[in-house]
Amino acid sequence: MKILMIAPTPFFSHRGTHIRILEEARALEKRGHSVRILTYHVGDDIHKYITTKIDVRRVRRWLFWYKKTSAGADWQKIVLNLFLIRKVLWMTYVWKPDIVHGHIHEGVIIGWLARRVFFWRSMRLISDFHGSLVGEMRSHGYLSIGVISRVFSFLERAINQMGDAAIVSSADHIDTIKEARRDRRVYHIYDGVDMENYRSLIAQKDVLRKKYGVPMDKSVVAFTGGLVRNKGIHHYLDCACEILEKREDIFFVVGGDYAQWIEEFVHSKGISESFLIIHPLNYFTMPEINVMADITVDPKSSHSHQASGKILQYMAAHTATVCVDRETNRRYLDDSGTYISHVDQHTLASAIMNLADQPKESKRKGLLAAKRVDQFSWFLVGERLEGVYHSV
């Protein structure tokens, strides 16, 4: 099949949404399909890192000053999405895709417009919801005004109904989408992980610690991913301060993009010697960072209805993971997880210190997680996506 993916975002950026878009496309390519991704004019070139025939097409650089690749809303995206609509309509006209696969809510509505314009074509629209539109905007600190929030809630409900079938990455989001759709055609497709990125690194833990200057005699706690508030990074930093006031046998690692503010934070708290900050973090070298750790942390709450693909990366690295007790997280980790009922610095700090005090238990949980992670491969994601395409 010819699959046209709409990615209204600065693809490729080295974070969760973009990783899912890329790996879904790679999984489909490996199954013999032809994939094109339409996106903004900014973003990293995936062909620098991997060998693939995935065709990434970008809008023209009319907004040449726009270089934002971090998560979050920006009014200029309205203009970029208008350019993207034009690009999608043209590509739909000349390429004649079988499937239009819209990522996130903006991609879904652009795909819906393309289907309406080319209504005589037999192409189908798949809506791929990576989270809740309103939930995510609120988690970034937007929509504080009631009237605007209600408008966006209405818009989200309308978009949730679009497409011949809907895909969600998080179990927390299934019921919301099903309630909006009369056809109830909603498929839960988990994120995946490429174990080949980890197998050769597992035995090199000490070598990697030397490479990055991480102490060999301390418990290492890592957080890798988006360094924005709705990912829980502020809870991680606050709990680190609390822990380092009490003990000196724990070392913290942070990997992500735009970490200058974190450098300023740890310097102001006088804990720089117990922190390694790696930025910008490259997705293709991220396994090295995770493998160095004994304990990994995902302090994201459930408000945005996003899945936590980073947990699968942590599992592949053989680490003990601390996370919020959510259905999706339980599905990933099962008994290998260390769960907290809610996110704040005290509960997070307590869970981390308990694991650091029990290195054998921490290692046992890491090995248990590694055994489970094989059932979450990107190959299986591609197989399930292909099944959804055929169903419509």
C-alpha positions in Angstrom: 0.0 0.0 0.0 0.9 3.6 -0.4 0.7 5.3 3.0 0.7 9.1 3.4 1.6 10.1 7.0 0.7 13.6 8.1 3.0 14.8 10.9 2.1 18.4 11.9 5.3 18.8 14.0 9.0 19.5 13.4 9.8 16.0 12.4 12.3 14.5 13.3 12.9 15.7 16.9 14.4 13.3 19.3 11.3 12.7 21.6 8.3 10.5 22.1 5.8 11.6 19.5 8.4 11.7 16.7 9.9 8.3 17.8 6.4 6.7 17.4 5.9 8.3 14.0 9.3 7.2 12.7 9.2 3.7 14.1 5.6 3.1 12.8 6.8 4.2 9.4 9.9 1.9 9.6 7.8 -1.0 10.7 5.4 -0.5 7.8 8.3 -0.1 5.3 9.8 -3.4 6.5 6.4 -5.1 5.7 6.7 -3.9 2.1 4.7 -0.7 2.1 5.7 2.7 0.7 5.6 5.5 3.2 5.7 9.3 2.8 5.8 11.7 5.7 4.6 15.3 5.3 5.8 17.7 7.9 7.1 21.2 8.8 10.2 22.7 7.3 12.2 22.2 10.5 13.5 19.0 12.0 16.4 16.6 11.9 17.1 14.4 8.8 16.5 10.8 9.6 18.6 9.6 6.7 21.7 10.8 8.7 21.1 8.0 11.2 19.3 5.1 9.4 19.1 3.5 6.0 15.5 3.8 4.8 13.4 4.7 1.8 10.9 6.6 3.8 10.3 9.8 1.9 10.1 12.9 4.1 8.5 15.9 2.4 8.5 19.3 4.0 6.6 22.5 3.5 8.4 25.5 2.0 10.5 27.6 4.4 8.3 30.7 4.3 8.6 31.0 8.1 12.4 30.8 7.9 12.8 32.2 11.4 10.7 29.5 13.0 13.1 26.9 14.4 11.2 25.6 17.5 11.5 21.8 17.8 10.5 21.4 21.4 7.0 20.3 22.5 4.3 22.8 23.2 1.8 25.2 21.5 2.8 28.1 19.3 0.5 30.4 17.3 2.8 30.2 14.3 1.9 26.5 14.0 -1.5 27.7 12.6 0.3 29.2 9.6 2.6 26.1 9.3 -0.5 23.9 9.3 -2.1 25.9 6.5 1.1 25.3 4.4 0.9 21.6 5.4 -2.8 21.4 4.2 -1.6 22.7 0.8 1.2 20.1 0.7 -1.1 17.3 1.7 -3.7 18.2 -0.9 -1.1 18.3 -3.6 0.5 15.0 -2.6 -2.9 13.3 -2.4 -3.6 14.5 -5.9 -0.3 13.4 -7.5 0.6 10.3 -5.5 -2.9 8.8 -4.9 -2.3 7.1 -1.5 -4.3 4.2 -0.3 -4.1 5.2 3.3 -3.9 8.7 4.8 -2.5 8.3 8.3 -3.0 11.4 10.4 -0.8 11.8 13.5 -2.1 13.8 16.5 -5.3 15.8 16.3 -4.0 18.4 13.8 -2.9 15.7 11.5 -6.2 14.0 11.7 -8.2 17.1 10.8 -5.8 17.8 7.8 -6.3 14.2 6.7 -10.1 14.6 7.0 -10.0 17.7 4.8 -8.0 15.8 2.2 -10.6 13.0 2.2 -13.4 15.5 1.8 -11.7 17.2 -1.1 -10.9 13.9 -2.9 -14.2 12.3 -1.9 -14.3 10.1 -5.1 -11.1 8.4 -4.2 -11.1 5.1 -2.3 -8.4 6.1 0.1 -9.0 5.6 3.9 -8.2 7.9 6.8 -6.6 6.4 10.0 -6.6 8.7 13.0 -3.6 8.2 15.3 -4.2 9.9 18.6 -1.0 10.2 20.7 -2.9 11.7 23.7 -5.6 14.1 24.6 -5.5 17.5 22.8 -7.0 19.4 25.8 -5.2 17.3 28.4 -1.8 17.9 26.8 -2.4 21.6 26.4 -3.4 21.9 30.0 -0.3 19.9 31.1 1.8 22.5 29.2 0.0 25.3 31.2 -2.4 26.5 28.5 -6.2 26.8 28.4 -6.6 28.5 31.8 -9.5 30.6 30.5 -12.8 28.6 30.8 -14.4 29.7 27.5 -11.3 28.8 25.4 -11.0 25.5 27.2 -14.6 24.7 26.3 -14.0 25.6 22.7 -11.0 23.3 22.5 -13.0 20.5 24.3 -15.7 20.8 21.6 -13.1 20.7 18.9 -11.4 17.7 20.3 -14.6 15.7 20.5 -15.3 16.5 16.9 -11.8 15.4 15.8 -12.1 12.2 17.8 -15.0 11.2 15.5 -13.0 11.6 12.3 -11.4 8.8 10.3 -12.4 5.3 9.2 -10.6 3.9 12.3 -8.8 5.4 15.3 -5.6 4.3 17.0 -4.5 5.1 20.5 -1.2 4.5 22.2 -2.4 4.7 25.8 -5.0 2.5 27.5 -6.1 5.6 29.5 -7.4 7.1 26.2 -9.5 4.3 24.8 -12.8 5.0 26.5 -12.7 8.8 25.6 -12.3 8.0 21.9 -14.9 5.2 21.9 -17.5 7.5 23.5 -17.0 10.0 20.7 -17.2 7.4 17.8 -20.4 5.8 16.7 -18.5 3.0 14.9 -16.5 2.2 18.1 -13.6 1.3 15.8 -10.8 2.1 18.1 -7.5 0.1 18.2 -5.0 0.2 21.1 -1.5 -0.2 19.6 1.2 0.1 22.2 4.6 1.7 21.5 7.6 -0.6 20.7 11.3 -0.8 21.2 14.1 -2.0 19.0 16.1 -4.5 21.1 18.9 -4.5 18.6 19.8 -1.0 19.9 20.5 -2.5 23.3 21.8 -6.0 23.0 25.4 -5.1 22.3 25.4 -2.4 25.0 24.2 -4.4 28.0 27.6 -5.9 28.7 29.3 -2.5 28.4 27.7 -0.8 31.4 31.1 0.0 33.1 32.7 1.0 29.8 29.8 3.5 29.2 30.1 4.9 32.7 33.8 5.6 32.2 33.0 7.2 28.8 30.5 9.6 30.3 32.3 10.2 33.6 29.7 8.5 35.8 30.9 7.2 39.2 31.3 3.4 39.3 30.6 3.2 43.1 27.2 4.9 43.2 23.6 4.0 42.3 22.8 5.8 39.1 19.3 7.2 38.5 18.3 8.3 35.0 15.6 10.3 33.3 15.7 10.5 29.5 13.1 12.3 27.3 11.2 15.6 27.0 12.5 18.2 29.5 9.1 19.9 29.8 6.7 20.2 32.7 4.1 17.7 31.5 6.7 14.9 31.4 7.3 15.4 35.1 10.9 16.6 35.0 10.3 19.1 37.8 9.3 16.3 40.1 12.5 14.5 39.2 14.7 17.5 39.9 12.9 18.3 43.2 13.2 14.7 44.4 16.9 14.7 43.5 17.4 17.7 45.7 15.6 15.9 48.6 17.7 12.7 48.2 21.0 14.5 47.9 20.3 16.4 51.1 20.3 13.0 52.9 22.8 10.8 51.1 25.8 10.9 48.8 25.7 7.4 47.3 23.3 8.3 44.5 24.1 10.0 41.1 21.6 11.5 38.7 21.5 11.6 34.9 19.2 13.7 32.8 19.1 13.4 29.0 16.9 15.5 26.7 16.8 18.7 24.7 17.1 22.3 25.8 18.6 21.5 29.2 20.2 24.9 29.9 17.6 25.7 32.6 18.4 22.4 34.3 22.1 23.2 34.4 21.2 26.6 36.0 18.8 24.8 38.5 21.4 22.2 39.7 24.1 24.9 39.9 21.8 27.1 42.1 21.1 24.1 44.4 24.8 23.2 44.7 24.3 19.7 43.4 26.2 19.9 40.1 28.8 17.3 41.2 26.0 14.7 41.6 24.4 15.4 38.2 25.3 14.5 34.5 23.2 16.5 32.0 23.3 15.4 28.4 21.7 17.7 25.8 20.6 17.6 23.2 20.0 13.9 23.5 20.0 12.0 20.3 17.4 9.2 20.0 19.9 6.9 18.3 22.5 7.2 21.1 19.9 7.3 24.0 20.4 3.5 24.7 23.9 4.3 26.0 22.5 6.7 28.6 19.8 4.2 29.7 22.2 1.3 30.0 24.4 3.2 32.4 21.6 3.4 34.9 20.5 1.1 37.8 17.2 2.9 38.3 15.1 4.8 35.7 12.3 7.2 36.3 9.1 8.2 34.4 7.3 10.7 36.6 4.6 11.5 34.0 1.0 11.7 35.3 -2.0 10.4 33.4 -3.6 13.8 32.7 -2.4 14.1 29.1 -3.5 10.5 28.3 -0.1 9.9 26.6 1.6 6.6 26.6 5.1 6.3 28.1 7.2 4.8 25.4 10.4 5.7 27.4 9.4 2.9 29.8 10.0 0.3 27.0 13.5 1.9 26.5 14.2 1.5 30.2 13.0 -2.1 30.2 15.3 -2.9 27.2 18.2 -1.4 29.3 17.6 -3.9 32.2 16.8 -1.1 34.7 14.4 -1.0 37.6 11.8 1.6 36.7 9.8 3.9 39.0 6.6 5.2 37.5 2.9 6.2 38.2 0.5 3.3 38.7 -1.4 3.5 35.4 -3.0 0.8 33.2 -0.5 1.3 30.3 2.5 1.3 32.7 1.2 -1.9 34.3 0.7 -3.5 30.9 4.4 -2.7 30.1 6.1 -3.6 33.4 3.7 -5.9 35.3 5.6 -7.1 38.4 8.9 -5.6 37.3 7.7 -2.1 38.0 8.0 0.1 41.1 4.7 2.0 41.2 3.8 5.2 43.0 0.1 6.2 43.5 0.7 9.9 42.6 3.6 12.1 41.5 5.4 14.4 44.0 8.9 14.8 45.1 8.5 12.9 48.4 6.9 9.7 47.0 9.3 9.7 44.1 12.3 10.2 46.4 11.1 7.4 48.7 10.7 4.9 45.9 14.2 5.7 44.5 15.9 5.4 47.8 14.2 2.1 48.6 15.5 0.7 45.3 19.0 2.1 45.9 19.0 0.4 49.3 18.1 -3.0 47.7 20.6 -3.4 44.8 19.7 -7.2 44.4 16.0 -6.4 44.2 16.7 -3.6 41.8 18.7 -5.9 39.5 16.0 -8.6 39.7 13.4 -6.1 38.5 15.6 -5.0 35.7 16.1 -8.6 34.5 12.4 -9.3 34.8 11.6 -6.2 32.7 14.1 -7.3 30.0 12.3 -10.6 29.7 8.9 -8.9 29.2 10.1 -6.3 26.6 10.3 -8.7 23.7 6.5 -8.7 23.4 6.6 -4.9 22.6 8.7 -4.9 19.4 8.1 -2.3 16.6 7.7 -5.3 14.2 4.6 -6.3 16.0 3.4 -2.7 15.9 3.8 -2.8 12.1 1.8 -6.0 12.0 -1.1 -4.5 13.9 -1.1 -1.3 11.9 -1.3 -3.4 8.7 -4.3 -5.2 10.2 -6.0 -1.9 11.0 -5.4 -0.7 7.4 -6.9 -3.9 5.9 -9.9 -3.7 8.3 -11.0 -0.4 6.6 
